[in-house]
Amino acid sequence: MTPGKKTSKNPERPAKPADSLPAEALSADLPAQDAELEAMLARAMMSQANNAPPAEGQRCGLIAIVGKPNVGKSTLLNALVGQKISITSRKAQTTRHRITGMRTVGPTQFVFVDTPGFQTRHGNALNRSLNKTVVGAVNDVDLIVFVVEAGQFNQADAKVLSLLPAGTPAILLANKFDLIHRRAEIAPWLKEMQERHNFAEFVPMSANSAKDVVRLFGICEKYLPPQPWMYGADELTDRSERFMAAEIIREKLFRLTGDELPYTSTVIIDKFEQEGELRRIAATIVVERDGHKGMIIGEKGEKLKRIGTEARHEMEALTGGKVFLEIWVKVRSGWADDEARVRTFGYE
Ligand SMILES: Nc1nc2c(ncn2[C@@H]2O[C@H](COP(=O)(O)OP(=O)(O)OP(=O)(O)O)[C@@H](O)[C@H]2O)c(=O)[nH]1
């Protein structure tokens, strides 16, 4: 199911959101004193979710979550959806696909689109494909959530920002706010950010905080147009169990191997069969070099066994049934530079 075509731009964009910090406040007279800044941040942090039903029926819209690698986009999507549908790791470039996650709250359906972090290094075929996914996702949505790490902005952030279409409202989401200990340092950064783009709102938060996530729903809701829902009220993602299985294995692979394993390893599902509540899954981890294969298999096969066990447990929790999982490791040198291979491995 592709929701992209069903959306329409919000016809009545609110001029000034009531429950978050208006961006104009930042560009004009940014408070010089710490106390004022503290009050301003407190207001933005404290604003409550406003999930009151709209007067006339259903509301629904697409919200793209964009940002450079590792800023917390997938963590945010999972928190918003209320279930893990996008894999995360401490390594950058974990997300490789456009992943749609939905959450229906009262009469409003939020359709979130998580995207790969925009790649500015390595111009290989894999990265070109990832970037195409990001560019596709920011067009034709009702709202863009531009995620940065609070207090930071570099060339990689700038590249993503340059992709945002002018006519679509964008929220500046300053994530990992829990890591900011001196809030006063945020003031000049905020002012700079507002000069870079005409953000509709500024949301300082932590994707790890449930309270912050609830607040974000209220902030996003008013940008979604009144229109019928695109998905059922209980649906959480448009991705299949087969897709999720590959992603879960890739997450364990990324988490359980050191930084020495290059990000150009991928997972293909060779077999996915269901008999009642039992799933039989065979998967291949594809790497570029023999040395990488050894790293994944580990001494006496220990590492691969652990990847398999952790992936299986997570799949069993997700599906509620038993899973038999077999994983193989194969070397395909240069696959990430080969357009055709990148496509056969499931990248757009
Ligand atoms: N302290 C802190 N860490 C966070 C927060 N949000 C995410 N993280 C961590 O940041 C790391 C990256 O998170 P991801 O959600 O994988 O980031 P991403 O932007 O999806 O990364 P890519 O897949 O590379 O695009 C993980 O280790 C998260 O646990 C937050 O609010 N506070």
The ligand as a Tripos MOL2 file, in Angstrom:
@<TRIPOS>MOLECULE
LIG
   32    34     1     0     0
SMALL
NO_CHARGES

@<TRIPOS>ATOM
      1 N1         20.4210   10.3260   24.8690 N.pl3     1 LIG1
      2 C1         19.5650   10.1080   23.8710 C.ar      1 LIG1
      3 N2         19.8510    9.1730   22.9140 N.ar      1 LIG1
      4 C2         18.9650    8.9910   21.9110 C.ar      1 LIG1
      5 C3         17.7510    9.7340   21.8390 C.ar      1 LIG1
      6 N3         17.1000    9.3390   20.7190 N.ar      1 LIG1
      7 C4         17.8590    8.3930   20.1250 C.ar      1 LIG1
      8 N4         18.9860    8.1680   20.8320 N.ar      1 LIG1
      9 C5         20.0730    7.2030   20.5110 C.3       1 LIG1
     10 O1         20.7290    7.6300   19.3170 O.3       1 LIG1
     11 C6         21.2010    6.4870   18.5550 C.3       1 LIG1
     12 C7         20.7200    6.5730   17.1180 C.3       1 LIG1
     13 O2         19.3140    6.4010   17.1000 O.3       1 LIG1
     14 P1         18.5260    5.9230   15.7790 P.3       1 LIG1
     15 O3         17.0770    6.0330   16.1160 O.co2     1 LIG1
     16 O4         19.0450    4.6200   15.2660 O.co2     1 LIG1
     17 O5         18.9780    7.0770   14.7720 O.3       1 LIG1
     18 P2         18.5670    7.2960   13.2280 P.3       1 LIG1
     19 O6         18.5040    8.7730   13.0220 O.co2     1 LIG1
     20 O7         17.3520    6.5130   12.8740 O.co2     1 LIG1
     21 O8         19.8480    6.7120   12.5160 O.3       1 LIG1
     22 P3         20.0440    6.2160   10.9540 P.3       1 LIG1
     23 O9         19.3920    4.8810   10.8600 O.co2     1 LIG1
     24 O10        21.5360    6.1370   10.8710 O.co2     1 LIG1
     25 O11        19.4880    7.2460   10.0560 O.co2     1 LIG1
     26 C8         20.6910    5.2480   19.3110 C.3       1 LIG1
     27 O12        21.7600    4.7560   20.0980 O.3       1 LIG1
     28 C9         19.5690    5.8090   20.1740 C.3       1 LIG1
     29 O13        19.3710    5.0540   21.3540 O.3       1 LIG1
     30 C10        17.4650   10.7080   22.8740 C.ar      1 LIG1
     31 O14        16.4600   11.4120   22.8930 O.2       1 LIG1
     32 N5         18.4150   10.8460   23.8560 N.ar      1 LIG1
@<TRIPOS>BOND
     1     1     2 1
     2     2     3 ar
     3     2    32 ar
     4     3     4 ar
     5     4     5 ar
     6     4     8 ar
     7     5     6 ar
     8     5    30 ar
     9     6     7 ar
    10     7     8 ar
    11     8     9 1
    12     9    10 1
    13     9    28 1
    14    10    11 1
    15    11    12 1
    16    11    26 1
    17    12    13 1
    18    13    14 1
    19    14    15 2
    20    14    16 1
    21    14    17 1
    22    17    18 1
    23    18    19 2
    24    18    20 1
    25    18    21 1
    26    21    22 1
    27    22    23 2
    28    22    24 1
    29    22    25 1
    30    26    27 1
    31    26    28 1
    32    28    29 1
    33    30    31 2
    34    30    32 ar
@<TRIPOS>SUBSTRUCTURE
     1 LIG1         1 GROUP 0 **** ****
